[in-house]
Amino acid sequence: MRIVRFLTLFLLAATLASCVTTTDPRLIAALQRTSVREIRIELAPDVKTFGFGDKPDQQVQEAVRTLQATMAKELIGVPGGPTRGRLVVTLHVFDVTTKQARIIGGHDSMIDGTVRLEDAKTGQLIAEAQNIHGEDLSMRGSGYGVIVAVAINAATTSGAPDIMAQRLSKSFTRNVKTWLTQK
């Protein structure tokens, strides 16, 4: 039985190792010739927002401002080319959990969006990524039991009022930066 498992895992590993993804060198060259100078965030008309409680419009706008600030801090000047670029982020899912949902229910936060890099002067499309994803997984300490997990989640959500949006913004921004600086 162990031999069958080993052979199955070996074949699966060999199959996965043979799946090599390649990046188009034209995309890499286009990205390297550009430098992000502006960032615009927009919500898709059918954006799915969750976890914003009583005043969703105000809270969504505050979370978008947090995302804008994080992206400006981390992405202005990246990747460093001579062409001035505008990064346009269209959010399709913007789910920032509340602290209560995070502590008690283990609710995750996520962002899904399309990212376009345009020439800031002409508006011409340079590159586009269809599915950039950011997430902040909620349940911390789940292997220790409910009481310990709730205590750990409560401790990890203490701090600034927008701590959940900050964490989610950092995750999404990190993935955008990875896309922009691919080699």
N, C-alpha and C positions, 0 to 999 in steps of 0.2 A: 504494500500500500504506500509506503514512504517513497519507493522508487517511482511509482506512478505520479505522486505529488511533485517530486523533484523534477521529473521529466516535463510535466505540465508547466511548472513554474519556469523551467529552463526555456521551453518553447515560447512561452509568453514573453519572457525577457528578451529573447532573440528577436521576436516579432516587433516588439516595441523599440528595440535598438535599431532596427532597420528603417524605422519611420523617421526620417530626417527631414526637418523642415528647413527650407532655405528662404532667406529674405532677398527680395529683389534688390540688386545693387543700385538700381536707379532710385528706389525709395530712400535708401541710405544716403546716397549722394544729395538728393533733394533736401533731406532733413539737415544734413551737415552744412549746406549752404545757407541755412536760415537761422535766425535768432529771434526768439519770441520777444516781442516788445509790447504787445497788448494781449489782454485776455478778456473774452466776452463769454458770459454764461447765460444760456437761455433755457427755458423749460419747454419741452415739446408740448404741443396742444393736448396730447393724451397722456401727459406725465402721470405716473402713479406715485402718489405721496401717501405715506402711512406714518403713524406714530406722532402726529403733531397736535393731538389733543383738542382743546377748546378753541384756540385761535390759529387755525392752520395756515391762513395766508400770511400772517405776521411771522409765525415761526418758520415757515418755508423761506421767506425773504431773509430772515436772520441767518438761517443755515446756508443759504446761497451766498450771503456776504462772508460767512466764515470760509466757505470753499474758495471764494474769489481771493480772499486775503492769503490763504494757504498757497494757492496756486501762484499768485503774484510773487510771494516770497521765494518759492522754490523754483519757478520756471522762467522768470524774466531773465533773458540773456542766454537761455539754453536753446539749442546746443552750441551756439556761438559763432554762427556763420555771418557773412556780411549783409545778407538780405533781411530786411525788417519784416517780421512775420506777425500775424494776428492768429491767436489760438481761439477758436470758437468751439465751445463745449455745449452740446445739446443734451440735456438730461432727460432720460426716458423713465427711469425709476430713481426716486430720491426718498429713501426710507430711513429716517433717523429715529431710533427707538427712544422712548422716554426712559428716564432713570428708573421709574417704578416698573416698567415692563422689563427692563434689563435685569433688575434685581430679583423680581419675583418670578417672571415668566421665562427668562432666558431668551428674550427677543433679540435677533440680530439686526444690524443696520447694514444697508447696502446702497450703492449708487451704480447705475448703469447708464452709459452715455456714449454718444458719438463725438469724436474729437476731430476737428478739421484744422489744418494749418494753411493759412492763406497768406499771400503777399499783401502786406499792409497798405501798399500804395494802390495796387491794381485790383485787389480782391480776388485774384486768380488763385484757384486751388493748387496747393503744393502737395499735400498729402492728407489722407483721411484714415482714421481708425474707427471701424464700425462699433465694436463692442469693448469699450474700456470699462472695467468693473473695479469697484472698490468695496471693501466690506470690513466690518468690525464685528467679529464673532463675539457673542455675548457671554456664553456660559463659561465662567472661570471657576475652577474648583469643583467641577461636577463629580469627580471621582471620589470625593471625600464625604458625600452625603449632603442632604438638602440644607441643613442648618449652616454648615461650613460654606457651601456654595453661595448661599444668600449673603453671608457675611463678607465673603471675598468680593462678590459682585457689588455690594454696597460700598466697600472700600475703594474699588476701582472706578466707581462713578462719582466719588466725591471730588470736589474742586470747583472749577469754573462752571457757571450755569450752562455753557455750551460745550461741555467736555465731550459729549457724544458726537456732536457735529465736528468738533476738532479732530477726533480720532478717525472718523469716517473720511474727512477731507484729506488727512494725511495719507491714508491708504489709497484713495483715488488719485491724488497728486503723484504719489510714488509710481503708480502704474502708468500715468501719462508721461512722466519723466523717462521711464524705462522705454516707452514707445519712441519718444523723441530722440533718445540717445542710443538707439540700437546700432550695432556694428555688424 
